[in-house]
């Protein structure tokens, strides 16, 4: 029994990172509660758990008396002598218990108590482990993909985490063994059953991937000013260099397009437009509509930020994009409502 207990303690300690002293005390308290249920009137119960000496003992302690015991905390000398030949009136009789003696119900009670404590440890451990990783990008290994829902079970630092299908890229097919990057949105349901909310569709995943791939962004030389994204299809990222000797767009693309290619591959082929940021709103809006050419941008005065953009007739469809995607992304990137018109009005 003691061997099995200490092996289980070692596994729990290793898996959850709980100190052995704290874990043993929790288990000891759980077993005490269980014994009390079987022996409710016994006030003196002793539980010893010592892994170093491989010692696991449970005892009820009773005062030895001459006559009839007044309560369950006393024992007659004659009965005490059957347990311990050295028993004497006025002394203490130690009555050893075994898991079999205090019964299945008591054992189950101890198990439930310990399980509850372990859940608390798991909760505290998860919050402690990931509180510094919120809003960061981390690597995860796909363990399995549930048939039907296509929700994926991932492992992040030995923790199993759900990646919902709605948070996966639209056309990606995940398989067990895949190593992917995910964005940690945050820890949800902290008070009851905390879990990580992770995403592959969040726009800040793109930003974090650029920080990982582009040293100039990580070091603060190149700044990401804004991002707009339609996950799995296209992203636009506006960048600005604080050093006149560093080309922000070139740094993001990398030698032989190596940096941008790594990010595109991670995002399963998602197209990324790198836009040079400008403090001049007209210039920034024109750049944001890339790859389309822009003739002019006119800011419309008013409470809402809006503008009128004129493009060559042969660039109109490119500026708007498929299902309006390019215009929508440019609007989100710049914060302006953009009205795009052709240079020469089309005949009715």
Buried (B, 14 or more C-beta within 10 A) or exposed (E): EBEEBBEEBEEBBEEBEBEBEEBBEBBBBBBBBBBBEBBEEBEEBBBEBEBEEEEBBBBBBBBBBEEEBEEBBBBBBEBBBEBBEEBEEEBBBBBEBEBEEBBEEBBEBBEEBBEEBBEEBBBEBBEEBBEEBEEEBBEBEBBBBEEEEBBBBBBBEEBEBBBBBEBBBBEBEBEEEBEBBBBBBEBEEEEEEBBBBBBBBBBBBBBBBBBBBBEBBEEEBBBBBBBBBBBBBBBBBBBBBEEEEEBBBBBBBBEEEEBBEBBBEBBBEBEBBBBBBBEEBBBBBBBBBBEBEBEEBEEEEEEEBBBBBBBBEEBBEBBBBEEEBBBBBBBBBBEBEBEBBBEEEEEE
